[in-house]
Amino acid sequence: MTEQVSASAPQVAEDVLLARAYLSRVAEAPAVALAGFVAEVGPVEAAQRVQEGRVSEAVAGETGARRVVQRAAADLDAAAAVGARLITPEHPEWPQWPFAAFALTGQRELAPPLALWVRGPGLLAELCEQAVAVVGARAATSYGAHVAGDFSAGLADRGFTVVSGAAIGIDGAAHRGALAVEGPTVAVLACGVDRAYPAAHQMLLARIATSGLVVSEYPPGSVPGRHRFLVRNRLIAGMAAGTVVVEAGLRSGAQRTAADASALGRLVLAVPGPVTSGLSAGCHRLLREGALLVTRTEEVLEAVGRLGLDLADPLGSSDSRPTDGLDPIAAVVHDALPARAHRDTRWLAMEAGVPIGAVRVALVDLERRGLVEHCDGRWRRPRGEQP
Amino acid sequence: MTEQVSASAPQVAEDVLLARAYLSRVAEAPAVALAGFVAEVGPVEAAQRVQEGRVSEAVAGETGARRVVQRAAADLDAAAAVGARLITPEHPEWPQWPFAAFALTGQRELAPPLALWVRGPGLLAELCEQAVAVVGARAATSYGAHVAGDFSAGLADRGFTVVSGAAIGIDGAAHRGALAVEGPTVAVLACGVDRAYPAAHQMLLARIATSGLVVSEYPPGSVPGRHRFLVRNRLIAGMAAGTVVVEAGLRSGAQRTAADASALGRLVLAVPGPVTSGLSAGCHRLLREGALLVTRTEEVLEAVGRLGLDLADPLGSSDSRPTDGLDPIAAVVHDALPARAHRDTRWLAMEAGVPIGAVRVALVDLERRGLVEHCDGRWRRPRGEQP
């Protein structure tokens, strides 16, 4: 089995890989003291000293309970058996820049991952170069699922990776939207990548593992727990330039992802919905707190995309009326025009409350625009135009 | 008829009233030059000189076409005949402070009204003291109409006047919401107060005229025109501390009211809706441009109400879970608890990745909260609690 591991990750020395595999199991994420220790002495020495208990009190607190568990090689084998592999900060496919934000926050809850178990052909660093997280409620409405799918297809179609959590509801719709246009998508799990959770998404996860990437910081066989879902959310936020919350209750994991995104310096975007829907209440609260309101893929792209290259066309710019651009006097004269009987200029001046000379000027403009019909020096609206 | 006019407006000299009635017809609103002239020389002299044509070119441009029209007394009679009256800046019921903003903007489109024709028992200045405009699309959806009615009933119930434009759709729902709780409401028309426009709202307007106030700057008999609807909107915005746009297309009068409110230094609030609805697109654009998102009456009150006295309770503050407030280690231990077989502290430490001493501390806290069951030094979740 050692050959397989080497073959799938020839860039990283085997002792480093084994050390990182050990470290990924020894502490429950997020492990801020351990992450700092590994950054200081390197993964091989860190693993060695954790095993021997020669660490600071803080690191011991995070690692003491499991330090005798020796499953690194077995975990790498278990991963290889399902076509998965371990990637580490030493791999070129590790998203160095996006993940640098974790340590910068200084927050315990936002400790960087020590390694990631991944399954699929995608290269994580490349996938994170242009990535948007699309997240939301499990109990999504058909409205939310529609919008999540629509946005995600639009984003993936423009080459953006859709990152989500593979849950029922919004997450599933987001992944499916990306897959529908054969676009890139990453599912970040709260359990081992060898497990299909939720079970209903077994096929979906298999499809993502075929074309995109299924990712977890938990070693193979790990079971999901409520705490892990919340901890996992920081990775979703951390892989993306922005997090779009499509539907969310007031108490939801999506709110946590949004908070993590904000703490990591990433954009928080939210989709509005009916104020009568409890599943939009979380989005509305985010919007009231400063999140960016988005209604179309283009608006998401404008916010997270390359400066100046992904600008959304303003809505309504092509929705013009013949009376657009009329000066105020011409607009008043136009309003005064009768629909049936033709009327003379004096009558129009009186009706519009505009000097007769100004009425004449306005009529020239209106005639040029086809907004007036005349007959023997008398005027009315063109037939078919509604007053 | 002169007695009637005097009886209904004893506070203002008859020559002033006649002069203001004349001025309200001689120029098509908004008449910025005439307003300035009246402010300078007073209404009686201004009316005299306009009639005689002894005015500046700017004032002549606004008044020349209709200056010979002598209908002041007839208009006052026509108003009295339908139970209406003319109120002017000289009346104590004129909303001096709210309307002072018009002149301050310096914008031609936001010239102050020269007088207002009003119908109903309400006193405008009092009604404007705590007022919110609730406006939106004619072609409202049932969602929009529901929200408009709900917000307006809530506002009126708290003593706020609901100002709107009496149109079909959102406007009508807003007035009806206020009337439903016997609250104050003001309808601002784009035609004479003696006309029922739209015709379908004849009964509604009659009800408003019985309990609130129907208002127009156009003299009796005036017909509505598209231009007048837009000009009228500045009065709706000007009477209220804030304008709530409930549903609006991208091209709509409600957008103009919002722009006027903003120019007058008033708050612009908007109700979100489905991004798939064109009738929420205008609201979403306003929100993207900085309008305040509101989902409940309380949030409107918090924005427009008295500082500190009308604060909305944060949503979700009463929606707590037993696991709220657990420290991170207790949360991880709680996640690790088995649902069926009891497990010992060592097993829990391993599962949770937490030192055994910390597990013991966490279990004390969990037991105090009823989140753990023990038996012979072994632990599990309480029956009935879902993992």
Interface residues (C-beta under 8 A of the other chain):
Chain A: V26 A27 E28 A60 G61 E62 T63 G64 A65 R66 V69 R108 E109 Y143 H146 V147 G225 R226 H227 R228 L250 R251 V271 P272 G273 P274 V275 T276 S280 A281 H284 R285 L287 R288 L292 L293 T295 R296 E299 L315 G316 D319 R321 T323 P328 A331 V332 H334 D335 A336 A349 M350 A352 G353 V354 P355 I356 A358 V359 P387
Chain B: V26 A27 E28 A60 G61 E62 G64 A65 R66 V69 R108 E109 Y143 H146 V147 G225 R226 H227 R228 L250 R251 V271 P272 G273 P274 V275 T276 S280 A281 H284 R285 L287 R288 L292 L293 V294 T295 R296 E299 L315 G316 D319 R321 T323 P328 A331 V332 H334 D335 A336 A349 M350 A352 G353 V354 P355 I356 A358 V359 P387
